[in-house]
Amino acid sequence: MQKQDQIHQLTAHLFREDSGKMVAFLSARYGINQLDSVMDIVQDTFEAALSKWRFSGIPDNPSAWLMQVAKNKAINALKHDATTTGISSELYLAHAENELPVDFSLSEQEITDSQLRLLLLCCHPEFSSKNQIIITLHILCGFGVPEIANALLMKDEAVKKALLRCKSFLRKSGDLMTNEYLFQANQQTQTVQTIIYLIFNEGYKTTRSMEAINHDLCYEAIRLAKLLTNSRSAGQHQTEALLALMFFNLSRFTARINTSGEWLTLEEQDRSKWNKVFIEEGYYYLNLATQSDQLSRFHLEAIIASIHCAASSFEETNWQQIVALYRQLEQLTPKSPFITLNKIIAESYVSTAIESLQSLDKIAGDSQLKNNFLVPATRGDIYQREHAFQEAITAYTQAMKLAVSAKDKVLLQKKITQCQLKSRKT
């Protein structure tokens, strides 16, 4: 069982790491109109890996093994479906004769180019911003329908319909993975950055997994952001700011969870466990990003994250500066209630409890927040800090009813227990 578990873990890791590369490479080679077949082939390849590696062992280069098997499966599929997929026999023979040797290796540039083209292609102007995000998460990052639905606060059925529409358009659009289209798609950089941000956030605090943090997703987001910097597209400094933000957040991973696998709040975290190498990487990209004369949301969020990293303790945090930055951020993105909520949380450390609670009441009815546990959880935290333990318990209990993640529920229950114990002592 232990060996099977290791193989399952490895294939899951490789799926996140390599499935997007495989889809991009095969789509570039055989055409985006073959996308459905390519994705099926990639899925079949990973299932074959689970079966074969269980008996023959893991190959020395599992990524190369996966790519080779996927390419062979693609050639067999082309041969089988040549008469129904619109692929000419001449095209099939050209691909078949060009079959890669068993010990083949692809150049990093070839892999990078195909991924970048597919990444930008997913931001085709024909798609709405939300559909651009949906198709990218699905094709390049291996997100399933439930994961996308959770990340975007959508219903599964709506995600399925969006994927069908996007894939249908791509199938009918001919070969779009060309340098000419790549140039045009550079205008979609802002949407690509948003996609990458969503991927990182899903890994930073998972919505479905039993694990609190999905490291693979976070590293995938960083990989895609670095890929985007290679494109020399518009928004280079915004991408660098996004990288800075991700590295600052990544630095705290080992301190965010205790030995029991439970969340630790920012105040509870042991800052000696924060990864100094990642913090330095964050400052490196922040220095590059701030050479721009334009300020983006990623610049502001990265600067806020850097202030947390610079503080030697929670008590030493410069909340006044953070509040000022959140107010700028709120003006820059006025339609984001979550930014307003974060601003209120920061303000609660420099203003009165009454003012903070009144601010919470103003946003509690927002359509994006009214069924979210974060507002009552924040209300509970403010009451707890004010030693109003019964009010805190009521707020935390309400948050418990709205929370989806088991990890969030455990944290909220811990806070309820803390308040109950302190209430008995007073």
C-alpha positions as CSV (number, residue, x, y, z in Angstrom):
1,M,0.0,0.0,0.0
2,Q,2.8,2.4,0.8
3,K,4.3,1.9,-2.7
4,Q,0.9,2.5,-4.3
5,D,0.5,5.7,-2.2
6,Q,3.9,7.0,-3.3
7,I,3.0,6.3,-7.0
8,H,-0.4,8.1,-6.6
9,Q,1.3,11.1,-4.9
10,L,4.0,11.2,-7.6
11,T,1.5,11.0,-10.5
12,A,-0.7,13.7,-8.9
13,H,2.3,15.9,-8.6
14,L,3.4,15.2,-12.2
15,F,-0.1,15.9,-13.4
16,R,0.0,19.4,-11.9
17,E,3.6,19.9,-13.1
18,D,3.5,18.3,-16.6
19,S,-0.1,18.0,-17.9
20,G,-0.2,21.6,-19.1
21,K,3.1,21.2,-20.8
22,M,1.9,18.0,-22.5
23,V,-1.3,19.6,-23.7
24,A,0.5,22.7,-24.9
25,F,3.2,20.7,-26.8
26,L,0.7,18.2,-28.4
27,S,-1.7,21.1,-29.3
28,A,1.1,23.0,-30.9
29,R,2.2,19.9,-32.9
30,Y,-1.2,18.6,-34.0
31,G,-3.4,21.7,-33.9
32,I,-5.7,23.3,-31.4
33,N,-8.6,21.8,-33.2
34,Q,-7.5,18.5,-31.7
35,L,-7.7,19.9,-28.1
36,D,-10.3,17.4,-26.8
37,S,-8.4,14.4,-28.2
38,V,-5.2,15.8,-26.8
39,M,-6.7,16.3,-23.3
40,D,-8.1,12.7,-23.4
41,I,-4.7,11.4,-24.4
42,V,-3.0,13.2,-21.6
43,Q,-5.5,11.8,-19.1
44,D,-5.1,8.3,-20.5
45,T,-1.3,8.7,-20.2
46,F,-1.5,9.4,-16.5
47,E,-3.8,6.5,-16.0
48,A,-1.3,4.3,-17.9
49,A,1.4,5.5,-15.6
50,L,-0.5,4.5,-12.5
51,S,-1.0,1.0,-13.9
52,K,2.5,0.4,-15.3
53,W,4.6,2.0,-12.6
54,R,2.8,-0.1,-10.0
55,F,4.4,-3.2,-11.5
56,S,7.5,-2.0,-13.3
57,G,8.6,0.8,-11.0
58,I,9.0,4.5,-11.6
59,P,11.2,5.3,-14.6
60,D,14.4,7.4,-14.2
61,N,12.8,10.3,-16.0
62,P,9.1,10.1,-15.4
63,S,8.3,13.4,-17.2
64,A,10.0,12.2,-20.4
65,W,8.2,8.8,-20.1
66,L,4.9,10.6,-19.9
67,M,5.6,12.8,-22.9
68,Q,6.8,9.9,-24.9
69,V,3.7,7.8,-24.1
70,A,1.4,10.8,-24.8
71,K,3.0,11.4,-28.2
72,N,2.7,7.7,-29.2
73,K,-1.0,7.7,-28.1
74,A,-1.5,10.9,-30.2
75,I,0.0,9.2,-33.3
76,N,-2.2,6.1,-32.8
77,A,-5.3,8.3,-32.3
78,L,-4.5,10.3,-35.5
79,K,-4.2,7.1,-37.4
80,H,-7.4,5.7,-36.0
81,D,-9.4,8.8,-36.5
82,A,-7.9,10.2,-39.7
83,T,-11.1,9.8,-41.7
84,T,-13.3,11.5,-39.1
85,T,-11.2,14.3,-37.7
86,G,-10.4,16.1,-40.9
87,I,-6.7,15.2,-40.7
88,S,-5.3,14.3,-44.1
89,S,-3.4,11.0,-44.5
90,E,-0.4,13.1,-45.6
91,L,-0.5,15.1,-42.4
92,Y,-0.8,11.9,-40.4
93,L,2.2,10.4,-42.2
94,A,4.2,13.5,-41.5
95,H,3.6,13.2,-37.8
96,A,4.1,9.5,-37.7
97,E,7.4,9.7,-39.5
98,N,8.5,12.3,-37.1
99,E,7.9,10.1,-34.1
100,L,10.3,10.9,-31.2
101,P,12.8,8.3,-30.1
102,V,12.4,6.5,-26.8
103,D,15.1,8.6,-25.1
104,F,13.9,11.9,-26.7
105,S,14.2,15.2,-24.9
106,L,12.5,18.4,-25.8
107,S,14.3,21.7,-25.6
108,E,13.2,24.0,-22.8
109,Q,12.5,26.7,-25.4
110,E,10.1,24.5,-27.4
111,I,8.2,23.6,-24.2
112,T,8.1,27.3,-23.1
113,D,7.0,28.6,-26.4
114,S,4.1,26.1,-26.7
115,Q,2.9,26.8,-23.2
116,L,3.1,30.5,-23.7
117,R,1.1,30.3,-26.9
118,L,-1.6,28.2,-25.3
119,L,-1.7,30.4,-22.2
120,L,-2.2,33.5,-24.4
121,L,-4.6,31.6,-26.7
122,C,-6.8,30.9,-23.7
123,C,-7.2,34.7,-23.4
124,H,-8.8,35.0,-26.8
125,P,-10.8,38.2,-27.0
126,E,-13.8,36.1,-28.2
127,F,-14.0,34.8,-24.6
128,S,-15.4,36.8,-21.6
129,S,-12.9,37.4,-18.8
130,K,-14.4,34.7,-16.7
131,N,-14.4,32.2,-19.5
132,Q,-10.7,33.0,-20.2
133,I,-10.0,32.1,-16.6
134,I,-12.1,28.9,-16.7
135,I,-10.5,27.5,-19.9
136,T,-6.9,28.3,-18.7
137,L,-7.4,26.7,-15.3
138,H,-8.8,23.6,-17.1
139,I,-6.4,23.2,-20.0
140,L,-3.1,24.4,-18.7
141,C,-3.4,23.7,-15.0
142,G,-5.4,20.5,-14.9
143,F,-8.3,22.0,-12.7
144,G,-11.4,19.9,-12.6
145,V,-14.9,21.4,-12.8
146,P,-15.5,21.4,-9.0
147,E,-12.2,23.1,-8.4
148,I,-12.9,25.8,-10.9
149,A,-16.5,26.2,-9.6
150,N,-15.1,26.7,-6.0
151,A,-12.4,29.1,-7.1
152,L,-14.8,31.3,-9.1
153,L,-17.9,30.9,-6.9
154,M,-19.8,29.3,-9.7
155,K,-22.1,26.2,-10.1
156,D,-20.6,23.1,-11.6
157,E,-23.1,23.1,-14.5
158,A,-22.2,26.7,-15.4
159,V,-18.5,25.8,-15.6
160,K,-19.3,22.8,-17.8
161,K,-21.2,24.9,-20.2
162,A,-18.5,27.5,-20.4
163,L,-15.9,24.9,-21.1
164,L,-18.0,23.4,-23.9
165,R,-18.5,26.8,-25.5
166,C,-14.8,27.7,-25.3
167,K,-13.6,24.3,-26.6
168,S,-16.1,24.4,-29.5
169,F,-14.8,27.9,-30.5
170,L,-11.2,26.7,-30.4
171,R,-12.0,23.6,-32.5
172,K,-13.6,25.6,-35.2
173,S,-11.0,28.4,-35.3
174,G,-8.3,26.5,-37.1
175,D,-4.6,26.7,-36.1
176,L,-4.4,29.8,-33.8
177,M,-1.1,28.8,-32.2
178,T,0.9,30.9,-34.5
179,N,3.4,33.7,-33.9
180,E,0.9,36.2,-35.5
181,Y,-1.9,35.3,-33.0
182,L,0.6,35.2,-30.2
183,F,1.5,38.9,-30.9
184,Q,-2.2,39.9,-30.8
185,A,-2.8,38.0,-27.6
186,N,-0.2,40.0,-25.8
187,Q,-2.9,42.5,-25.2
188,Q,-4.6,40.0,-22.8
189,T,-1.8,40.1,-20.3
190,Q,-3.9,41.5,-17.5
191,T,-6.3,38.6,-17.7
192,V,-3.4,36.1,-17.7
193,Q,-2.1,37.8,-14.5
194,T,-5.5,37.4,-12.9
195,I,-5.6,33.7,-13.9
196,I,-2.2,33.2,-12.3
197,Y,-3.3,35.0,-9.2
198,L,-6.3,32.7,-8.9
199,I,-4.2,29.6,-9.3
200,F,-1.9,30.7,-6.5
201,N,-4.8,31.6,-4.2
202,E,-6.3,28.1,-4.8
203,G,-3.1,26.5,-3.7
204,Y,-2.5,29.0,-0.9
205,K,-5.8,27.9,0.7
206,T,-7.3,24.9,-1.0
207,T,-11.1,24.7,-1.5
208,R,-11.5,20.9,-2.0
209,S,-8.3,19.1,-0.9
210,M,-7.9,17.6,2.5
211,E,-4.5,19.3,2.6
212,A,-4.7,22.9,3.7
213,I,-2.0,24.1,1.2
214,N,-1.5,22.7,-2.3
215,H,2.2,23.5,-3.0
216,D,2.1,22.2,-6.5
217,L,-0.6,24.8,-7.5
218,C,1.5,27.6,-5.9
219,Y,4.6,26.6,-7.7
220,E,2.6,26.2,-10.9
221,A,1.4,29.8,-10.6
222,I,4.9,31.0,-10.1
223,R,6.1,29.0,-13.1
224,L,3.4,30.5,-15.3
225,A,4.2,34.0,-14.1
226,K,7.9,33.5,-14.9
227,L,6.7,32.1,-18.3
228,L,4.8,35.3,-18.8
229,T,7.9,37.5,-18.1
230,N,9.6,35.6,-20.9
231,S,7.0,36.9,-23.4
232,R,8.2,40.5,-23.0
233,S,4.5,41.5,-23.2
234,A,2.8,44.6,-21.9
235,G,2.5,44.6,-18.1
236,Q,6.0,43.3,-17.4
237,H,6.3,45.2,-14.1
238,Q,2.8,44.1,-13.0
239,T,3.9,40.5,-13.6
240,E,7.0,41.1,-11.5
241,A,4.8,42.6,-8.8
242,L,2.7,39.5,-8.9
243,L,5.8,37.3,-8.5
244,A,6.9,39.4,-5.6
245,L,3.5,38.9,-3.9
246,M,3.5,35.2,-4.4
247,F,7.1,34.8,-3.1
248,F,6.2,36.8,0.0
249,N,3.2,34.6,0.7
250,L,5.1,31.5,-0.1
251,S,7.7,32.3,2.5
252,R,5.1,31.8,5.3
253,F,3.9,28.3,4.3
254,T,5.8,26.3,6.9
255,A,4.5,28.5,9.7
256,R,0.9,28.6,8.6
257,I,0.0,25.1,9.9
258,N,0.8,23.4,13.2
259,T,1.8,19.8,13.8
260,S,-1.8,18.8,13.9
261,G,-2.4,20.2,10.4
262,E,-4.5,23.1,11.8
263,W,-4.4,26.7,10.5
264,L,-2.3,29.2,12.6
265,T,-3.3,32.8,12.4
266,L,-0.7,35.5,11.4
267,E,-0.5,36.4,15.1
268,E,0.2,32.8,16.1
269,Q,2.9,32.0,13.5
270,D,6.5,31.5,14.5
271,R,8.3,34.0,12.2
272,S,11.6,32.3,12.6
273,K,10.1,29.6,10.3
274,W,9.4,32.1,7.5
275,N,11.6,31.2,4.5
276,K,14.2,34.0,4.2
277,V,15.2,32.8,0.7
278,F,11.7,33.3,-0.6
279,I,11.4,36.7,1.2
280,E,14.6,37.8,-0.6
281,E,13.2,36.6,-3.9
282,G,10.1,38.6,-3.2
283,Y,12.1,41.8,-2.6
284,Y,14.1,41.0,-5.8
285,Y,10.9,41.1,-7.9
286,L,9.4,44.0,-6.0
287,N,12.5,46.1,-6.8
288,L,12.1,45.2,-10.4
289,A,8.4,45.9,-10.3
290,T,8.7,49.4,-8.7
291,Q,10.8,50.6,-11.6
292,S,7.5,51.2,-13.3
293,D,5.7,54.6,-13.2
294,Q,2.4,52.7,-13.1
295,L,0.8,51.3,-9.9
296,S,-1.2,48.1,-10.2
297,R,-3.1,46.1,-7.6
298,F,-0.3,43.6,-7.5
299,H,2.2,46.4,-6.6
300,L,0.1,47.4,-3.7
301,E,-0.6,43.9,-2.5
302,A,3.1,43.0,-2.8
303,I,4.1,46.0,-0.7
304,I,1.5,45.1,1.9
305,A,2.9,41.5,2.0
306,S,6.5,43.0,2.3
307,I,5.5,45.0,5.3
308,H,4.3,41.8,7.1
309,C,7.6,40.1,6.2
310,A,9.6,43.1,7.5
311,A,7.9,43.1,10.9
312,S,9.9,41.2,13.5
313,S,6.6,40.3,15.3
314,F,2.9,40.7,14.9
315,E,2.9,43.6,17.4
316,E,5.5,45.4,15.4
317,T,3.4,45.4,12.2
318,N,3.0,48.8,10.7
319,W,-0.8,48.7,10.5
320,Q,-1.1,52.4,9.7
321,Q,0.9,52.0,6.5
322,I,-1.1,48.8,5.6
323,V,-4.4,50.7,6.1
324,A,-3.2,53.5,3.8
325,L,-2.2,50.9,1.1
326,Y,-5.5,49.1,1.4
327,R,-7.3,52.4,0.9
328,Q,-5.3,53.0,-2.3
329,L,-6.1,49.4,-3.4
330,E,-9.8,49.9,-2.7
331,Q,-9.8,53.0,-5.0
332,L,-7.9,51.0,-7.7
333,T,-10.4,48.1,-7.5
334,P,-13.6,49.5,-6.2
335,K,-15.7,46.5,-7.1
336,S,-13.9,44.0,-4.8
337,P,-15.6,43.6,-1.4
338,F,-12.8,41.3,-0.3
339,I,-10.3,44.1,-0.5
340,T,-12.7,46.3,1.5
341,L,-13.0,43.5,4.1
342,N,-9.2,43.3,4.3
343,K,-9.0,47.0,4.7
344,I,-11.5,46.8,7.6
345,I,-9.5,44.1,9.2
346,A,-6.3,46.2,9.0
347,E,-8.3,49.2,10.3
348,S,-9.5,47.2,13.3
349,Y,-5.9,47.3,14.7
350,V,-5.7,51.1,14.6
351,S,-9.4,52.2,15.2
352,T,-12.1,51.5,17.7
353,A,-14.1,48.2,17.7
354,I,-17.3,50.1,17.2
355,E,-16.0,51.8,14.0
356,S,-14.8,48.4,12.7
357,L,-18.1,46.6,13.5
358,Q,-20.0,49.4,11.8
359,S,-17.8,49.1,8.7
360,L,-18.5,45.3,8.7
361,D,-22.2,45.9,8.9
362,K,-22.0,48.1,5.7
363,I,-20.5,45.3,3.6
364,A,-22.2,42.3,5.2
365,G,-25.1,42.4,2.6
366,D,-22.8,42.4,-0.4
367,S,-23.8,39.6,-2.8
368,Q,-20.3,38.1,-2.8
369,L,-20.0,38.2,1.0
370,K,-23.4,37.5,2.5
371,N,-22.9,33.7,2.3
372,N,-19.2,33.8,3.1
373,F,-17.9,33.0,6.6
374,L,-15.2,35.7,6.6
375,V,-17.5,38.6,7.7
376,P,-18.9,36.9,10.8
377,A,-15.4,35.4,11.5
378,T,-13.9,38.9,11.4
379,R,-16.7,40.2,13.6
380,G,-15.9,37.4,16.1
381,D,-12.2,38.3,16.1
382,I,-12.9,41.9,16.9
383,Y,-15.3,40.9,19.7
384,Q,-12.7,38.5,21.1
385,R,-10.0,41.1,21.2
386,E,-12.5,43.4,23.1
387,H,-13.1,40.5,25.6
388,A,-16.8,40.5,24.5
389,F,-16.7,36.7,24.5
390,Q,-20.4,35.8,24.3
391,E,-20.7,38.1,21.2
392,A,-17.6,36.5,19.7
393,I,-19.0,33.0,20.3
394,T,-22.2,34.0,18.5
395,A,-20.3,35.5,15.5
396,Y,-17.9,32.5,15.3
397,T,-20.9,30.1,15.4
398,Q,-22.5,31.9,12.5
399,A,-19.2,31.7,10.6
400,M,-19.1,27.9,11.3
401,K,-22.4,27.5,9.6
402,L,-21.1,29.3,6.5
403,A,-17.6,27.8,6.3
404,V,-17.0,25.1,3.7
405,S,-13.5,24.0,4.4
406,A,-12.9,21.5,7.2
407,K,-9.7,23.4,8.2
408,D,-11.6,26.7,8.5
409,K,-14.2,25.0,10.7
410,V,-11.5,23.6,13.0
411,L,-10.0,27.0,13.4
412,L,-13.4,28.6,14.2
413,Q,-14.1,25.9,16.7
414,K,-10.8,26.5,18.4
415,K,-11.7,30.2,18.7
416,I,-15.1,29.3,20.1
417,T,-13.4,27.1,22.7
418,Q,-10.9,29.9,23.6
419,C,-13.8,32.3,24.1
420,Q,-15.7,29.8,26.2
421,L,-12.8,29.2,28.5
422,K,-12.0,32.9,28.9
423,S,-15.7,33.7,29.5
424,R,-15.8,31.3,32.4
425,K,-12.8,33.0,34.1
426,T,-14.4,36.4,33.9
